[in-house]
Amino acid sequence: MKTALWIAHVTVTDEESYARYAALATGAIADHGGVFLARGGDYETLEGPDRSRNVVARFPSKQAAHDCYYSDAYQEALSHAKGASVRELSIVEEL
């Protein structure tokens, strides 16, 4: 089974609310077998909109990544990110 990545590009507009999201999302992601490969840190945008927070998490499968996103726990976390950030999030299956 192929692993899959969540790749997120984020501009945080409300640090306090986004911190609540991040704290809750950490558990939801771990509960679905996700591990962070990058979470913030130094970056360089070469193309597209500049987003100051970039996150990559690996899941055991595309289905696990999908299920995590739609889980009650992650949706609860996500409620704190909405209105507190501008985000793009994709699931990408690894080779």
PASEBA-1860 file (N, C-alpha, C; in nm, 3 decimals):
! residues 95
1> MKTALWIA> 0.084/-0.117/0.000/0.000/0.000/0.000/0.090/0.125/0.000 ~ 0.056/0.220/-0.083/0.133/0.343/-0.092/0.099/0.438/0.022 ~ 0.203/0.504/0.075/0.179/0.607/0.174/0.132/0.734/0.104 ~ 0.081/0.828/0.182/0.031/0.953/0.126/0.072/1.069/0.215 ~ 0.079/1.185/0.154/0.119/1.306/0.226/0.004/1.406/0.230 ~ -0.009/1.472/0.343/-0.084/1.596/0.349/0.017/1.705/0.323 ~ -0.010/1.793/0.231/0.077/1.907/0.206/-0.009/2.032/0.223 ~ 0.027/2.113/0.321/-0.051/2.233/0.352/0.037/2.357/0.342
9> HVTVTDEE> -0.021/2.460/0.286/0.042/2.592/0.279/-0.054/2.688/0.347 ~ -0.006/2.761/0.448/-0.095/2.835/0.536/-0.043/2.976/0.563 ~ -0.133/3.072/0.563/-0.106/3.204/0.618/-0.194/3.217/0.742 ~ -0.133/3.232/0.856/-0.207/3.244/0.982/-0.246/3.391/1.002 ~ -0.375/3.413/1.029/-0.424/3.549/1.052/-0.466/3.573/1.197 ~ -0.481/3.466/1.274/-0.516/3.476/1.416/-0.436/3.369/1.490 ~ -0.324/3.411/1.549/-0.230/3.317/1.612/-0.295/3.236/1.725 ~ -0.377/3.299/1.806/-0.437/3.230/1.921/-0.532/3.118/1.876
17> SYARYAAL> -0.620/3.149/1.784/-0.714/3.046/1.734/-0.639/2.937/1.660 ~ -0.539/2.975/1.582/-0.465/2.875/1.506/-0.385/2.784/1.599 ~ -0.339/2.836/1.709/-0.267/2.752/1.806/-0.362/2.646/1.863 ~ -0.488/2.682/1.886/-0.586/2.581/1.932/-0.605/2.474/1.825 ~ -0.615/2.517/1.698/-0.626/2.421/1.588/-0.506/2.325/1.591 ~ -0.386/2.381/1.595/-0.264/2.298/1.587/-0.258/2.196/1.701 ~ -0.296/2.239/1.821/-0.292/2.148/1.936/-0.390/2.033/1.917 ~ -0.510/2.062/1.872/-0.610/1.957/1.851/-0.578/1.871/1.729
25> ATGAIADH> -0.529/1.932/1.622/-0.498/1.859/1.499/-0.387/1.757/1.521 ~ -0.292/1.789/1.607/-0.180/1.698/1.634/-0.230/1.561/1.676 ~ -0.323/1.557/1.767/-0.378/1.429/1.814/-0.459/1.358/1.708 ~ -0.539/1.433/1.635/-0.622/1.372/1.529/-0.535/1.310/1.421 ~ -0.429/1.378/1.385/-0.338/1.327/1.282/-0.267/1.201/1.333 ~ -0.217/1.206/1.455/-0.149/1.088/1.513/-0.245/0.969/1.522 ~ -0.370/0.995/1.557/-0.470/0.888/1.569/-0.494/0.815/1.438 ~ -0.460/0.878/1.325/-0.477/0.816/1.193/-0.344/0.772/1.133
33> GGVFLARG> -0.242/0.760/1.218/-0.112/0.712/1.173/-0.026/0.818/1.108 ~ -0.066/0.944/1.117/0.009/1.052/1.055/0.130/1.093/1.138 ~ 0.239/1.125/1.070/0.359/1.177/1.134/0.404/1.301/1.056 ~ 0.449/1.401/1.128/0.492/1.524/1.064/0.633/1.510/1.008 ~ 0.651/1.552/0.885/0.782/1.558/0.821/0.833/1.702/0.820 ~ 0.742/1.796/0.812/0.775/1.939/0.819/0.656/2.008/0.884 ~ 0.687/2.103/0.970/0.581/2.176/1.040/0.634/2.314/1.073 ~ 0.609/2.407/0.980/0.669/2.539/0.996/0.813/2.531/0.950
41> GDYETLEG> 0.897/2.610/1.008/1.040/2.605/0.977/1.076/2.692/0.856 ~ 1.202/2.695/0.829/1.255/2.776/0.719/1.204/2.723/0.585 ~ 1.179/2.813/0.491/1.126/2.773/0.361/1.163/2.877/0.256 ~ 1.141/2.842/0.133/1.159/2.933/0.020/1.047/2.906/-0.079 ~ 0.965/3.006/-0.108/0.859/2.993/-0.205/0.916/3.024/-0.343 ~ 0.906/2.930/-0.434/0.958/2.949/-0.570/0.849/2.987/-0.668 ~ 0.727/2.940/-0.647/0.614/2.971/-0.734/0.488/2.976/-0.650 ~ 0.391/3.054/-0.694/0.261/3.059/-0.627/0.261/3.153/-0.510
49> PDRSRNVV> 0.146/3.158/-0.440/0.134/3.251/-0.328/0.225/3.212/-0.213 ~ 0.284/3.311/-0.150/0.371/3.286/-0.035/0.284/3.260/0.087 ~ 0.303/3.146/0.149/0.234/3.112/0.273/0.344/3.087/0.376 ~ 0.337/3.155/0.488/0.447/3.152/0.585/0.454/3.024/0.667 ~ 0.353/2.940/0.661/0.355/2.812/0.734/0.331/2.700/0.634 ~ 0.423/2.607/0.632/0.416/2.494/0.539/0.428/2.365/0.620 ~ 0.336/2.273/0.595/0.329/2.151/0.676/0.319/2.031/0.583 ~ 0.394/1.926/0.616/0.385/1.799/0.545/0.372/1.690/0.650
57> ARFPSKQA> 0.269/1.607/0.635/0.250/1.492/0.723/0.234/1.368/0.637 ~ 0.296/1.259/0.680/0.285/1.131/0.607/0.185/1.041/0.680 ~ 0.099/0.979/0.598/0.000/0.883/0.648/0.029/0.747/0.586 ~ -0.018/0.640/0.650/0.009/0.506/0.597/-0.060/0.478/0.463 ~ -0.161/0.557/0.428/-0.231/0.538/0.301/-0.309/0.666/0.268 ~ -0.350/0.676/0.142/-0.434/0.788/0.102/-0.567/0.783/0.177 ~ -0.619/0.663/0.197/-0.745/0.648/0.270/-0.732/0.697/0.414 ~ -0.621/0.665/0.478/-0.600/0.712/0.616/-0.594/0.864/0.622
65> AHDCYYSD> -0.529/0.926/0.523/-0.522/1.073/0.516/-0.661/1.132/0.496 ~ -0.737/1.072/0.408/-0.874/1.115/0.381/-0.960/1.100/0.507 ~ -0.953/0.982/0.569/-1.033/0.957/0.688/-0.998/1.053/0.801 ~ -0.871/1.087/0.814/-0.830/1.182/0.916/-0.898/1.316/0.894 ~ -0.893/1.366/0.771/-0.951/1.496/0.742/-1.099/1.501/0.778 ~ -1.172/1.395/0.748/-1.316/1.394/0.772/-1.356/1.341/0.909 ~ -1.257/1.309/0.993/-1.288/1.259/1.127/-1.347/1.371/1.213 ~ -1.427/1.331/1.311/-1.485/1.429/1.403/-1.376/1.509/1.475
73> AYQEALSH> -1.270/1.441/1.516/-1.163/1.508/1.590/-1.094/1.614/1.505 ~ -1.065/1.581/1.378/-0.998/1.680/1.293/-1.094/1.793/1.256 ~ -1.219/1.763/1.231/-1.315/1.868/1.199/-1.332/1.964/1.316 ~ -1.328/1.912/1.439/-1.331/1.999/1.557/-1.207/2.090/1.557 ~ -1.092/2.033/1.531/-0.969/2.114/1.525/-0.981/2.219/1.415 ~ -1.030/2.177/1.301/-1.040/2.266/1.185/-1.131/2.384/1.211 ~ -1.228/2.368/1.298/-1.317/2.479/1.329/-1.241/2.598/1.388 ~ -1.124/2.573/1.448/-1.042/2.680/1.503/-0.954/2.745/1.397
81> AKGASVRE> -0.927/2.674/1.288/-0.844/2.729/1.180/-0.925/2.816/1.085 ~ -1.053/2.782/1.070/-1.139/2.861/0.981/-1.155/3.001/1.038 ~ -1.130/3.100/0.957/-1.134/3.238/1.003/-1.006/3.283/1.069 ~ -0.916/3.188/1.095/-0.787/3.220/1.158/-0.671/3.197/1.063 ~ -0.704/3.158/0.938/-0.597/3.126/0.842/-0.653/3.122/0.700 ~ -0.561/3.133/0.606/-0.589/3.108/0.465/-0.504/2.987/0.430 ~ -0.566/2.880/0.378/-0.496/2.752/0.365/-0.523/2.685/0.232 ~ -0.426/2.610/0.188/-0.444/2.510/0.084/-0.396/2.378/0.144
89> LSIVEEL> -0.472/2.272/0.123/-0.435/2.141/0.175/-0.465/2.037/0.069 ~ -0.367/1.954/0.038/-0.384/1.848/-0.060/-0.336/1.716/-0.001 ~ -0.395/1.609/-0.050/-0.343/1.475/-0.023/-0.273/1.429/-0.150 ~ -0.148/1.383/-0.135/-0.070/1.338/-0.249/-0.016/1.199/-0.218 ~ -0.047/1.103/-0.302/0.002/0.967/-0.283/0.150/0.963/-0.320 ~ 0.230/0.896/-0.237/0.374/0.884/-0.263/0.400/0.772/-0.364 ~ 0.516/0.780/-0.425/0.558/0.676/-0.521/0.594/0.549/-0.449
END
